[in-house]
Amino acid sequence: MKKNFERFGPIEYLLFGAATLITLILCVCIGSVNIPVLDTATAIWNTIWKLPIPEGIAHSIIISVRLPRVICVALVGASYALYGCALQGLLRNPLADGSTLGVSSGAALGAVIAIAAGINIPGLPFAGTVIMAMIFAFFSLVAILSLAYKLDNSLSTNTIILIGVVFSMFATSIISFITVFSNEKMKTITFWTMGSLSGSNYTNVLLLLFSLLILGTILIRHARELNAFAIGEDNARQVGVDVKRVKMIILITVSAIIGICVSVGGTIGFVGLVMPHMTRMIVGPNHKRLMPASMFSGAVFLMLADLAARTMLSPLELPVGVVTSFIGSIVFVYIFYSSRRYR
């Protein structure tokens, strides 16, 4: 299969895009109330072209509730997979991810502070939470990598993961402390920290879409440099890569993506770890193919995880972060064991 995707061209994009679209429609149709595919397609089509909605179609459920949520889930999944792919390439570490490095916990801490303190910018909903999450994500990543470098100049997997786990525990303890003193917002913060995109709206869709278009383009434009990093920083310098500049651009961009995604959907772990690794097994290590493919696979994975979270214990709903953490923890052990086994 891998050879079939050596050239990731229009046909491959079409296949990945079709799989993503089919999954999106499936997730809109299935829920506590199942809706026929034809009714779903009719409601979406007629809404786009401002045509009258036939009687008997659950228009409000499809357009106002499920569609914005599923689109947000897809965009968050694509964003997480993309930044995970970029981090793994930059650090030459298959275990690099916002959740394993502790960056997601740092972003969550910034967002929780904004929620608890009521930090907001007039006229810009969620802006306070987004900005705080982005700032804390960036400084968390810088602090973790700086400390890991001081302890181990080679930035080995064990050192980075250990520092990330310790930092996550530290950030989580502060989040718990803040939650205890936020009585009226305790339930919201608790559910949000487990990762959930329930209640997503089209404002969230636009925020996630623009961030993915802008920040995702920046990361994909550095695919050649990430390929150079695969053979080491010294070799990357020899082929003309400005290592410090590229590192700073990617770290800032990744921090921004993590901050925006966490501010909208809470802490959803392991998507950025699992999907780039799985996609790499299909399309190969070339980031020019791997990064776009990871976006599609990340979107599909998180949509299916969210569908499982909504339907497994219906009418109760699990936070999607619970599902992804369950799957991701198993894959994490497998990747960690494999990476040590073949050293």
C-alpha positions, 0 to 999 in steps of 0.5 A: 500500500505504501508504494501506491502513495509514493506520489501523493497527487490528485487521486490520493487527495480525492480518496482521502477527501472522499473518506473525510466527507463520507465520515462527516455525513455519517457522523451528522446522520447518526446520534440519539436520533438517527436521520436518513442520509437523504434528509441530511443531504437535502437539509444541508443543500437547501440551507446552502442555496437558501431553498425551502426545507421539506416538511418532516426533515429535522432541520434544526438538529442537522444544521444548528446542532450536529453540523457545526459540531461535526465540522469543528471536530473534523477541523480540530482533528486535522489541526492536532494531526498536523501539528503532531506531524510537525513536532515529530519531524522537528524533534525527530521523535515519534512520541512527540505530541502536545499531550505527551510533551505537556504543551496541551496541559499548559494551554489548558491552564491558560484557558482555565485561568481565562475562564475562571477570571472572566478574561475577555475582549469586548466584541470578540467572543472566546478571544481571551481564552484563545489568547491565554491558551496560545501564550501558555502553550508557547511558554510551556513548550519553550520551558519543557524543551529548555529544561530537557536540553539542560538535562540531556543535550541530545534531547532523547525521547525518555528525557522529553517525555519525563519532563512533559509528564512532570509538567503535565502533573504540575499544570493539572494540579494548578488547574485542580486548585483553580477549579476548587475555587471556581464554584459556579464554573466548576462543572464547566471547567471539569467537563471542558478539561476532559475534552468536549466539542458539544455546543460548538457553533459556527463562530467556532467553525470559522475560528478553527477554519481560519487558523487551520488555513493560515497556520496549517499553510505555514507548517506545510510550507516548511515540509522540505525543512522538516525532511532535512531535520530527519537526517539531523540538524547539522546536515540540515544546516549543510543543505541551507536550512536556517535551523534556529529560524525554522525551529522558532517558526514551527514552535510558535505556529504549533503553540498557536494551533494548540492554544486555539484548539484547546480553547475551543474543545478542551484537552483532547489527547493523543490525536497528534501522536496516533494519526501521524504515526499511523499515516506514516505507515501508509504514505511514508516519511516524506512530509510533503505527503505526510502532512496533508494526509495526516490532516485528513486521517486526523479529521476522520479519526476524531469524528469517529471518536466523537461519534463513539463518545455520543452514541456508546452510552446514549443518552449519556455523552462521554467527553471525546477526550476520554475516547482518544486517551483510551485509544492513544494510551494503547498506541503510545505503549506500542510506539514506545516499545517499538522505538526501543526494540529497534534501537 
